[in-house]
Amino acid sequence: MKVGDLVRCTFQPRVSRVENDRAMPMDHYIKGELGIIVEIYDGFENRQFRVLFPKFGYTHNISPNGMEVINEAR
């Protein structure tokens, strides 16, 4: 997977972010939604992908196990 790939989210996260040591609930249902990988970085235990979901104008950090590639970028 690389930046620019079109992916489909295969799970629904329950937490969108941690704020003031509290887990904040997700505002959007992203399971099954299409997104575009916009950044790749080394996370806590493995590589993480920052994915933009244009339908919501929302980005979320997702591990490679939580998405499938629909179309690879050139």
C-alpha positions as CSV (number, residue, x, y, z in Angstrom):
1,M,0.0,0.0,0.0
2,K,1.2,3.5,-0.8
3,V,0.1,7.1,-0.7
4,G,-2.7,7.7,-3.3
5,D,-4.1,4.2,-3.2
6,L,-7.9,3.9,-3.1
7,V,-9.0,1.7,-0.2
8,R,-12.1,0.4,1.5
9,C,-12.3,0.3,5.3
10,T,-13.1,-3.2,6.5
11,F,-13.9,-2.4,10.2
12,Q,-15.7,0.2,12.3
13,P,-13.5,2.0,14.9
14,R,-15.2,3.0,18.1
15,V,-12.8,5.7,19.0
16,S,-11.9,8.7,16.8
17,R,-9.1,10.2,18.9
18,V,-7.8,10.6,22.5
19,E,-8.5,14.0,24.0
20,N,-7.4,14.9,27.5
21,D,-6.8,11.2,28.3
22,R,-10.3,10.3,27.2
23,A,-11.3,8.2,24.2
24,M,-13.7,10.2,22.0
25,P,-16.4,8.3,20.1
26,M,-16.5,8.1,16.3
27,D,-18.6,10.7,14.6
28,H,-18.8,8.8,11.3
29,Y,-19.5,5.2,10.2
30,I,-16.6,4.4,8.0
31,K,-16.8,0.6,7.6
32,G,-17.3,-0.1,3.9
33,E,-16.5,3.5,2.9
34,L,-13.9,4.4,0.3
35,G,-10.8,6.4,1.3
36,I,-7.5,7.6,-0.1
37,I,-4.2,7.0,1.7
38,V,-2.7,10.4,2.3
39,E,0.2,9.5,4.7
40,I,2.2,6.5,5.9
41,Y,4.1,6.5,9.2
42,D,5.5,4.1,11.8
43,G,2.9,3.7,14.5
44,F,3.2,2.3,18.0
45,E,3.4,-1.4,17.0
46,N,3.2,-1.3,13.2
47,R,3.0,0.8,10.2
48,Q,-0.1,3.1,10.2
49,F,-1.9,4.8,7.3
50,R,-3.7,8.1,7.5
51,V,-6.8,7.7,5.3
52,L,-9.0,10.5,4.0
53,F,-12.7,9.7,3.6
54,P,-13.8,12.4,1.2
55,K,-17.5,11.7,1.8
56,F,-17.1,13.0,5.3
57,G,-14.1,15.3,4.9
58,Y,-12.5,13.2,7.7
59,T,-9.2,11.5,8.1
60,H,-8.5,8.5,10.3
61,N,-5.4,6.5,11.2
62,I,-5.9,2.9,10.2
63,S,-3.6,-0.2,10.3
64,P,-3.2,-2.2,7.1
65,N,-5.3,-5.0,8.6
66,G,-8.3,-2.6,8.6
67,M,-8.6,-1.9,4.9
68,E,-8.3,-3.4,1.5
69,V,-6.9,-1.9,-1.7
70,I,-9.4,-1.1,-4.3
71,N,-7.2,0.7,-6.8
72,E,-3.4,1.3,-6.6
73,A,-2.0,4.7,-7.4
74,R,0.6,4.9,-10.1
